[in-house]
């Protein structure tokens, strides 16, 4: 069983925010497969087909690990079989980067998953939402909506993310990395492994339902 998890916060208040681009990407992927998020367990809404579960946690971002651990336990899936799709403010808007494993990079949703699974060895698909204006608080930035001028790029990155998810499902992490990782000038982006101090906050910490 393979599991794809798009991170976000539940509720209308957060639906259009930068922090929820992971949700948007898995919704796009599910729509390509003509799957709907009809089922739910205690911590996530899911769409399911043979050998594949697509999930949107209904915990808040900071408790994403509850949903992922629950899904791994129920479906008896190893961490290596879970692709986590999420926002990264250290990548410029429109950039997609795929990794087989690694640190949280200060992203609290990823940190929660690492803590609940007891490992950082799960693949992840990082979607750029930056750069953050220097004068803006991190939390305010990730919980802000995209500007109208960014709509076209947001649509493009969610389409590209859906394609990347499909390749991961069908052909694995190496093919996905080789296809979608991009080289960019070092000054344009900080690698999240080197940006621990630029903590990417979640919203509230309590579980929520939607």
PyMOL commands that set and color helices and strands:
alter all, ss='L'
color gray80, all
select helices_A, chain A and resi 12-14+18-32+61-75+79-81+108-117+138-142+148-171+173-180+186-188+192-194
alter helices_A, ss='H'
color red, helices_A
select strands_A, chain A and resi 2-6+39-40+44-49+52-57+82-92+96-99+124-130
alter strands_A, ss='S'
color yellow, strands_A
deselect
rebuild
show_as cartoon
